Amino acid sequence: MSQSFKKDFDVQRIITEIGIFCYLKITPRDTVIILDEIQDCPEALSSLKYFCEEARAYHVISAGSLLGVTMHQGLGFPVGKIDQINLKPMSFSEFLLASNQEKYLNLISQPPTA
């Protein structure tokens, strides 16, 4: 899949190739494109600038477990073209709250009965 980003930054071609690779029709405003472990493909990271400038109708999320480390090793970063959010893992209680499953949270917080 990383080969799609190494040719050039033609966003429409990249979107078409991602769709073919994933067996999906990618449509503007309806599809979320997730680029995981983006630090493994510097061209994919650079392509975010072109997605922002030329294809704003597509929703693109990128993630990378080592992205912070990679960014400090001379890798180009599309400053001003992306919103960066640092996420931390949820606890199980936080997951239940976010999933509107408070009833289970109440159950697991009760001490066990004999």
C-alpha positions in Angstrom: 0.0 0.0 0.0 2.9 2.4 0.7 3.8 2.3 -3.0 0.7 4.4 -3.7 2.3 7.3 -2.0 5.8 6.9 -3.5 4.9 7.7 -7.1 3.7 11.3 -6.7 1.2 13.3 -4.6 -1.8 13.0 -7.1 -4.5 12.7 -4.4 -7.1 11.3 -6.8 -4.8 8.6 -7.9 -3.9 7.8 -4.3 -7.6 7.6 -3.4 -8.3 5.3 -6.3 -5.5 3.0 -5.4 -6.5 2.8 -1.8 -10.0 2.0 -2.9 -8.8 -0.8 -5.2 -6.4 -2.2 -2.5 -9.2 -2.2 0.1 -12.0 -3.3 -2.3 -14.0 -0.2 -1.3 -15.5 2.7 -3.1 -14.1 5.8 -1.5 -16.6 8.7 -1.7 -16.1 12.3 -0.5 -17.8 13.2 2.8 -18.8 9.5 3.4 -15.6 7.7 3.8 -12.9 8.0 6.4 -9.4 7.1 5.2 -7.3 5.8 8.1 -3.5 5.7 7.6 -2.1 3.7 10.5 1.6 3.6 11.4 2.1 6.5 9.0 5.7 7.1 10.2 6.6 4.0 8.2 5.9 5.8 5.0 7.2 9.4 5.0 5.6 10.1 1.6 2.2 9.3 3.2 2.8 11.8 5.9 3.8 14.4 3.3 0.7 13.6 1.3 -1.5 15.0 4.1 -0.6 18.5 2.8 -2.0 17.6 -0.6 -5.2 16.0 0.9 -5.7 19.3 2.8 -5.1 21.5 -0.2 -6.7 19.5 -3.0 -9.2 17.0 -1.5 -10.8 18.6 1.6 -14.0 16.6 1.0 -12.1 13.4 2.1 -11.7 12.7 5.8 -8.2 11.4 6.5 -7.0 10.2 9.9 -3.4 9.2 10.4 -2.0 7.4 13.4 1.5 6.2 14.4 2.7 4.7 17.6 6.2 6.1 16.9 5.2 9.2 15.0 6.5 11.5 17.7 9.9 9.9 17.6 9.9 9.9 13.8 9.0 13.6 13.6 12.1 14.5 15.5 14.4 12.6 13.1 14.3 15.1 10.2 11.1 13.8 8.7 9.0 16.6 6.9 5.8 17.4 8.7 2.9 19.3 7.0 2.8 22.0 9.6 -0.5 24.0 9.5 -2.2 21.4 7.4 -3.1 18.9 10.1 -4.6 18.9 13.5 -2.5 16.8 15.9 -4.2 15.1 18.8 -2.3 13.0 21.4 -4.5 10.1 22.6 -4.0 8.0 25.6 -5.5 4.6 26.3 -8.9 4.5 27.9 -9.6 2.6 31.1 -12.4 0.0 30.9 -14.6 2.4 32.9 -14.0 5.2 30.5 -14.8 2.9 27.6 -18.1 2.0 29.2 -19.0 5.6 29.8 -18.1 6.5 26.2 -20.2 3.6 24.9 -23.3 4.7 26.9 -23.0 1.6 29.0 -23.2 3.2 32.5 -25.3 0.3 33.7 -22.3 -2.1 33.4 -20.1 0.4 35.1 -22.4 0.4 38.1 -22.4 -3.4 38.1 -18.6 -3.8 38.1 -18.1 -1.1 40.7 -20.2 -3.0 43.3 -18.4 -5.2 45.7 -19.0 -8.9 45.1 -21.7 -10.6 47.1 -21.2 -13.9 48.8 
